[in-house]
Amino acid sequence: MYDPVQLRTFLTVAQTLSFTQAAGRLGVRQSTVSQHVRRLEEATGRPLFLRDTHSVELTEDGEALLGFARTILEAHERAAAYFTGTRLRGRLRFGASEDFVLTRLPEILEGFRHEHPEVDLELSVELSGTLHERLDAGRLDLVLAKRRGPGDERGRLVWRDRMVWIGAEGLRVDPDRPVPLIVFPPPGITRARALEVLEREGRGWRIACTSGSLSGLVAAARAGLGVMAHTRGLIPPGLVRVAGLPDLGSVEFALLRGGRSSPEAEALASAILSGADRLTRPA
């Protein structure tokens, strides 16, 4: 009833919220993406997306299909791997951004390890800026991290979202005083974005807390020490959006491969792309 090719297209649109970006990631024409979604909507008998010339959003039925689509595709891939008899083996150095510490990325990695037990997976969790540097230096094979900013089109787009200011519930930022910031240390991409937009708007700021771990930043924010710039879809429990501050724009997360291409890296990349909707859900 549900074509795996159409389901993969549906997941890609849901992850990028863009028919154009989905087409680029899948290597097909935008008309093909539209056709796949239309046929899937005909098969389900329900609209899956609300779309106009400016935005794409999942409907309630589209949200419900996410889990089913992922389960179907995972079963399809397991069957294909079983009957082709291919077994991957070797060392794979994978780096993930701190942003995904509190998400279900571990579930994706656990599934990969189950499917490919002979792959020695080495995981590094760092700031996105640090991961870019380590990848460029040849010290990582595959990275899941923020893109550096507008114009950076490296890697395969996994997910796009807005960035927002967050803090403890009830926190108010005094417009006449410097904004108290909770930030990662350099070369944090989120840190750079926060400082850039505040300075562009002429808003004063001060560093209230610096931590190299997301857990440290979240603890400081929950204590009411200040505000932090964060991805809208990954807001940790106990924190809420804070109004009255400049717009932070959007952020893109991408999979980037190093100079050494390998079937192990491609297999993990496929697993992450297939399960990317889980990256926006808390563990």
C-alpha positions in Angstrom: 0.0 0.0 0.0 2.8 2.4 0.8 5.7 2.6 -1.6 9.1 2.8 0.2 10.4 5.3 -2.3 7.4 7.6 -1.7 7.8 7.2 2.1 11.4 8.2 1.9 10.5 11.3 -0.1 7.8 12.1 2.5 10.3 11.8 5.4 12.8 14.0 3.5 10.2 16.7 3.0 9.1 16.4 6.6 12.7 16.8 7.8 13.6 19.8 5.5 10.2 21.4 5.3 11.0 22.2 1.7 10.1 20.4 -1.5 13.1 22.1 -3.2 15.6 21.0 -0.5 14.1 17.5 -0.4 14.6 17.2 -4.2 18.3 18.3 -3.8 18.9 15.8 -1.1 17.3 12.9 -2.9 18.9 13.8 -6.3 15.5 14.1 -8.1 13.4 16.9 -9.7 11.1 18.9 -7.5 8.1 17.7 -9.6 9.1 14.1 -8.7 8.9 15.0 -5.0 5.5 16.6 -5.5 4.3 13.5 -7.4 5.5 11.1 -4.6 3.8 13.2 -1.9 0.6 13.4 -4.0 0.5 9.7 -4.5 1.1 9.0 -0.9 -1.7 11.4 0.0 -3.9 9.5 -2.4 -2.9 6.2 -0.8 -3.7 7.4 2.7 -6.7 9.5 1.7 -5.4 12.3 3.9 -3.5 15.6 3.3 0.0 15.2 4.8 1.3 18.7 4.4 0.0 22.3 4.6 1.9 24.3 2.0 1.8 27.6 0.3 4.4 29.7 -1.6 6.3 30.5 1.6 6.1 27.5 4.0 5.6 23.8 4.4 4.2 22.2 7.5 3.0 18.8 8.5 -0.7 18.2 9.1 -1.8 16.1 12.1 -2.1 13.1 9.8 1.4 13.8 8.4 2.8 13.8 12.0 1.1 10.4 12.6 2.6 9.0 9.4 6.2 9.8 10.5 6.5 6.9 12.8 4.8 4.5 10.5 7.0 5.6 7.6 10.2 5.1 9.6 9.2 1.7 10.8 8.3 0.5 7.3 11.6 1.8 5.9 13.7 0.3 8.6 12.0 -3.1 8.0 12.6 -2.7 4.3 16.3 -1.9 4.8 16.8 -4.8 7.3 15.3 -7.2 4.7 17.5 -5.9 1.9 20.6 -6.2 4.1 19.7 -9.7 5.1 19.1 -11.0 1.6 22.0 -9.3 -0.1 24.3 -10.9 2.6 26.5 -7.8 2.8 28.4 -7.4 6.1 30.2 -4.2 6.9 33.3 -4.2 9.0 35.9 -1.6 9.8 36.4 1.6 11.9 34.1 4.5 11.7 34.8 7.8 13.4 31.5 9.7 13.9 31.1 13.1 15.4 27.7 14.5 16.6 26.9 18.0 17.7 26.1 18.7 21.4 22.6 19.7 20.2 21.6 16.0 20.0 22.7 14.9 23.5 19.1 15.0 24.8 17.4 13.6 21.7 16.9 10.0 20.4 20.1 9.9 18.4 21.4 7.1 20.7 18.4 5.0 19.4 19.6 5.5 15.8 23.2 4.6 16.7 22.0 1.5 18.7 20.0 0.3 15.6 23.1 0.8 13.4 25.3 -1.2 15.8 22.7 -3.9 15.9 22.6 -4.1 12.1 26.4 -3.8 11.7 28.0 -5.4 14.7 31.4 -5.7 13.0 31.8 -2.0 12.6 33.9 -0.3 15.3 32.0 2.9 15.8 33.9 5.7 17.6 31.6 8.5 18.8 32.7 12.1 19.5 30.3 14.7 20.9 31.6 18.2 20.4 30.5 21.7 19.4 29.6 22.0 15.7 32.5 24.3 15.1 34.9 21.9 16.6 33.5 19.0 14.6 34.0 21.0 11.4 37.6 21.5 12.3 38.2 17.9 13.2 36.6 16.7 10.0 38.7 19.1 7.9 41.8 17.8 9.7 41.0 14.2 8.7 40.2 13.1 12.3 36.6 12.2 11.7 34.9 10.3 8.9 31.3 11.5 9.3 29.8 14.4 11.2 26.3 15.5 12.1 26.5 19.2 12.9 25.2 22.7 12.2 26.1 24.3 9.0 28.3 27.3 9.6 25.8 29.8 8.3 24.1 31.3 5.1 25.9 30.2 2.0 27.3 27.0 3.6 25.9 24.1 1.5 28.4 21.4 2.4 27.1 18.0 3.2 23.6 16.5 3.0 20.9 18.5 4.6 19.3 16.6 7.5 17.0 19.1 9.1 16.2 22.9 9.0 14.6 24.8 11.9 14.4 28.3 13.4 16.6 29.5 16.2 15.0 31.1 19.3 15.9 32.6 22.6 15.1 30.4 25.6 15.3 30.7 29.3 13.6 29.8 32.6 9.8 30.3 32.7 9.0 33.8 34.0 12.4 35.2 33.0 12.2 38.7 31.6 15.0 40.5 29.9 15.3 44.2 30.8 15.6 46.2 27.6 17.7 48.8 29.3 20.4 46.4 30.6 22.8 44.1 28.8 21.4 40.8 27.8 22.7 38.0 30.1 23.9 35.3 27.8 24.4 31.6 28.4 26.7 30.3 25.6 29.1 27.7 24.4 32.7 28.7 24.2 34.3 29.5 20.8 34.1 28.2 18.1 30.4 27.6 18.9 28.2 28.4 15.9 25.2 29.3 18.1 27.4 31.6 20.2 28.6 33.4 17.2 25.0 33.8 15.8 23.8 35.2 19.2 26.5 37.8 19.4 26.2 38.8 15.8 22.4 39.5 15.9 22.7 41.4 19.2 25.5 43.6 17.9 23.7 44.2 14.7 20.7 45.4 16.6 22.8 47.5 18.9 21.8 45.5 22.0 24.3 45.3 24.8 25.2 41.9 26.2 27.3 40.2 28.9 28.3 36.6 29.3 26.5 35.1 32.3 27.6 31.5 31.8 30.0 29.6 29.5 30.0 25.8 29.3 31.3 23.3 26.8 28.4 20.9 27.5 24.7 21.4 26.7 23.8 20.0 30.2 25.8 22.8 31.8 24.0 25.5 29.7 20.6 24.0 30.4 21.3 23.9 34.2 22.4 27.6 34.1 19.3 28.6 32.1 17.0 26.7 34.5 18.6 28.6 37.3 17.5 31.8 35.7 21.0 33.1 35.0 20.2 34.3 31.5 19.0 33.4 28.0 20.5 31.1 25.4 20.1 30.8 21.7 18.8 27.4 20.8 17.1 25.4 18.0 13.3 25.7 18.3 12.7 21.9 17.8 15.2 20.9 20.5 14.1 23.1 23.5 15.0 21.1 26.7 12.3 20.4 29.3 11.9 23.2 31.8 12.8 26.0 29.4 10.6 28.2 27.3 10.9 30.8 24.6 11.8 34.3 25.7 10.3 37.3 23.8 11.7 40.8 23.2 15.0 39.9 21.6 16.3 40.1 18.0 15.4 37.3 15.5 18.1 34.7 15.3 17.1 33.3 11.8 17.2 29.7 10.8 19.7 26.9 11.3 20.5 23.9 9.2 22.0 20.5 10.4 23.9 18.5 7.8 25.8 15.3 7.4 29.3 15.9 6.2 31.8 13.2 5.1 35.5 13.4 5.3 37.9 12.8 2.5 37.8 9.0 3.1 34.6 7.6 1.7 33.5 4.2 3.0 30.4 2.0 2.9 30.3 2.2 6.7 30.0 6.0 6.6 27.3 5.7 3.9 25.3 3.1 5.9 25.3 5.3 9.0 24.4 8.4 7.0 21.4 6.5 5.6 20.3 5.4 9.0 20.5 9.0 10.3 18.6 10.4 7.3 15.9 7.7 7.6 15.4 8.5 11.3 16.0 12.2 11.3 12.5 13.0 12.6 13.6 11.3 15.9 16.3 14.0 16.3 13.7 16.5 17.2 12.2 14.4 20.0 13.6 14.2 23.5 14.9 10.9 24.8 
